[in-house]
Each structure stands twice: as structure tokens, then as C-alpha cells.
Amino acid sequence: MDTILLQYAWVLLVLIILEGLLAADNAVVMAVMVKHLPRLEQKKALFYGLFGAFVFRFAALFMITFLVNMWWIQALGAAYLLFISGKSIYDQRAQKNSEHDLKAGKKSGFWMTVLKVELADIAFALDSMLAAVALAVTLPELGDFEIGGINGGQFTVMLLGGIIGLVIMRFAARQFVQLLEKYPSLETAAFLIVGWVGVKLLVMTLGHPELQIIDPAFPHSSLWNSIFWVVLAAIGIFGYFKGVRQNRKKTHSN
């Protein structure tokens, strides 16, 4: 029994770290989406977005076996993330050449912004939940009951990891808003990260057991996971240093 509990504690720790990393990505996206709003409305939009994310993730845990088996749900999440990534980067490029576009691009209303945040949360939640399932099902079953088609002990680990991830996101999102205000060029890096997470969901879709367009084992392999995290870190580091360099140039010019 002690060995089983130790395994659960270890997987929970790994899951908290994983959820924290994914929550940080999600927080970046939320920060970018709300930063055009007045400061008070930013806080409200982040609150509604996080509340919606909590409700969706909690509900989805009870339907996780259904969600995992529906490849098209993963495909929709991938398509949405790739769409907002490509569109946002394109709009940024257009805004540099047109002051009119710059003004028009920042006029999304409060509730439309909240809707965009909610949709992004749902797409990111699919990624984090699928990762949580992959970790949780490796654990030995604990207890003789099931929730959402998953053993009760495994479900509890997933639930705790998800809640902790949302708490991390709550505190990280506001910090990222302030960081984006200081280093505006980080916005491009943020949307590149969104697109890269979309690629990850696309790879998972292509490797889904019902499709098997690629080897179903590849999306869960050490090779692919290493590639994903290395590229993700590289985007973030490059974006940060580019923002610092541009900020220094702006300071010197003033």
C-alpha cells in the first residue's frame, strides 16, 4: 500500500509540474487576448475566463473517456489554436503597415474577448487533460469505484493536478499582462507558442487509434515530447531576449 501511495505522490508531482507548464502557456494567451482592454476589465475578463476553464475542465473529467475516443474533438482544438495563431501573427504584421489596422485590431468588445479566452481555454484544456490521462492510467488502480470511466484513485490525481494548474494560471496570467506591457514583442512569441501547441494536438489527432495516419505511439514517445518542449522553450527564450533588446533600443532612442 505504501508503494502505491508513493507512486501516486510521484505522478501527482509530475502532473503538477506539467499542468504548471501548460497553464503558463495558457496564461500567456489569456494575457495577450485581454491586454487591449482597460485595466479593470482585464481583471474581469481573466476571472470569467478562468471560471469557464474550471467549469469545462471539471465537466470534461467526467466525460474524459468519451473525449479521448473522439478524434475530431482533438482536431477542432488543433484547428482553432492554429487559426488564432496564424491570424494574430498576420494581423500584427498588417498593423505595422497601417495605423488604421492597429486601431481596428484592438476594438474587440469585452464579451467577445471573454468568448475568445474561453475557446482558447477549452483547446488548451484538451491538451492538458489528454496529458493527465496518459500519466494517470499508468498508476495501479486504487479503490473499487470509477468516475468518468476511470478508476477513482486515478481520477482524483487528475482532478488535483488540474485544480493546481488553474491556480497557477490565475496568478501567472496577470503577471504576463504586465510583462507584455513592458515587452510588446513577446506577443508574437506568445502566438507562436499557441500555434505550436496546436501542432501538438494535430500530431495527437493524426496518431489517434481510429485514424493511425502516423504511428499511434509517436505522439506519446520520448522523442516527440523532447522535440515539443525544446521548441517551446526556444520560442519563449527567443521572444524574451528579442523583447529585451527592443526595449533597450527604445530606451536609448528616448
N, C-alpha and C positions, 0 to 999 in steps of 0.2 A: 504493500500500500504506500509506504514511504517513497519507493522508487517511482510509482505512478504519479504521486503528487509532485515529486521533483521534476519529472518530465513536463507536467502541466505548468509548473512555475517557469521552466526554461522557455517553453513555447510562448507563454504569455509575455515574457520579457522580449523575445524576438518579435512578437506581434506588435507590442507597444512601440518598439523602435521602427518597425516597418510602417505602422499606422502614422507614427510621427513624421516620417519622411514624406509619405503620401499626403498627409494633412498639410505639411509645409507647401507642397506643390499647389494644393487646393487653395491654401491661404493666399498664395501669390496671385492666382487667377481672380479670387474674390477682390483682392486689393486693387487690381487693375480695373476691374469692372465697375467699382464704386468710386474710384478716385475723382471722377468728374463731378460728383455730387457735392453739395455743401457739407461741411464737416458733421453737422448734426444728423443729416440724412445718411451720411456714410455709416454712422453707427447703427442707425435703424435698419439699413439695408443688410449690413453684416449680421445683425441679430436675426432678422427674418430668414436670411439665407442659411444660417446655422441651425435655426429651429426647423426649417424644412429639411435640411440634411439629416438631422437627428430623427425626425419622424420617418423619412424614407428609409434610412438605414435600419431602424428598429423594425419597421414593417417588412423590409426585404429579408431580414434574417429569418423570419417565419416562412418565407417563400423561397429560401435560397436554393433548395433542390430544384424547384421549378425554374428559377432564373438561370442556374448553371446549365440546365438542359436546353435552353432556348438560345441557340447561337445568334439569332437575329437581334436579340436584345444587346448582346455584346457588339454586334455590327453597328447598331444605331448609336451606341455610345461612342464608338470609334469615329463614325462619320461626323457626329456633332463636334467632337473635340477637334478633329482635323479641319472642319469647316470654320469654326470660330478662330482657330489659329491662323489659317490662311487668310481669312477675311480681315482680321485685325491687323496683321502684318501688312497686307496690301493697303488698307486704309491709312496706316501710319506713313507709308511711302507716298501716298497721294496727298496726305496732309502737308508734307514738306514742300510740295509744289503749289499748294493752293491754300491761302488763308481762309477762304470760304469753306473748304472742306474741313479745315481744322475746327472751325466754329460749329459746323453742322454735325461733325462726328462726335461732339460732346454734348448733344442735346437729348440723349435718351432720358425719358422720364423716370421718376422714382420706381414706380411699379414695374415698368419694363426692365429696369436694371435688376430689380429683385427677381423677376422671372428668369433673366439670363443667368443670374447667380444660381438659382435653383436647378436649372437644366445642367449647368456645369457641375454642380454638386452631385447630381444623380449619375452623370457619366463617370466622375471620379469615384463615386461610391461603388460602382460596379467593379472597378479595378481593385479597390481595396478589399471588397468583400470576397472576390474570387481568390485573392492572395490569402485572405484569412481562412477560407475554406481549405485551400491547399495545405496550409500549415496545421489546421485543427484536426483534419481527418487522419493525420499521421499519428495522433495520440491514441493510446488504448482507451476503450470505452469506459466511462465512469458513471455508474448508476444504471438503472434498468428502464429509463424513460427516454423518449425522444421529443424534440421540439423542431418543427420545420423539417422533419425527415432526417435530422442529425441528432446523434447522441447528446443527452442533456449536458454532460460534462464538457464535451467539445463545443456545444452551443454557448455555454457560459463563458468559455475562454474567448470566443469570437465576440460576444457581447461586451465583455470588459475591455478588450482591445479597441473595439470601435468607439466606445464612450470616451476612453482616454485620448484617442485620436482626435475626437471632436473638441475636447477640452484644449488640446494643444493648438488646434486650428483657431479656436476662439481667441487665444492670446497672440498667436502669430499673425493673424490677418491684419490687425490694427498696426502692428509693427511694420509690416510690409507696405501698408499705405504710406506711412511716414518715410520709409526708405525710398519708395517710388517718387515721392515729392522731392527728395533730395537728389536722386539719380533717375531722371525720367527715361534714360536709355535702357534701363532694366526692363521696361515694358516689353520691348522686343524679345528679350531673353525669356520673359515670363510666357509669352505666347508660343515661343519655340518649345518650351517645356510642355505646354498644353498639347501641341502637335505631336511631340514625342510620346507622351502618354497615350494619345490617340493611336499611334503606331503600335504601341504595346497591346492595346485592346484589339487592333486589327490582326496582329500576329496570333493572339489567342483565338480569334474568330476563325482564322484560316486553319488553325490546328484543332478546332473543335471536333470531337469524335464523329459527329454527324456529317461533317464536311471532309476533313482529312485532306485538304488541299496541300498542306505541308505535314510533316511528321507531328502527330499529336503530342509527342514527348518534348518537342523543341521549345514551345512556349514556357515550359517548366524546367528547362535544362539550366545547368550552371553557366554554360556558355552564353545563352541568351540573357540571363539575368545579369551576368557580369557586363555584357555589352550595354544593356539598358542603363544600369546605374553609372557606368563610366561616362557614357554620353550625357546623361542627365547632369552629372556633376560638372562635366566640361562646359555645358551650356551655361550653368549657373555661375561658374568661376569666370568664364569669358565675359558674360554680361556684367558681372560686378566690376571687374577691372576696367572694362570699357567705360562704364558709368563713372568710375573714379577719375579716369583720365579726362573724360569730357568735362567733369565738374571742375577739375583743376584748370583746364583751359579757359573755362568760363570765368573762374575766379581771377585768373591772371589778366584776362581781357578787360575786366571791370576795374 
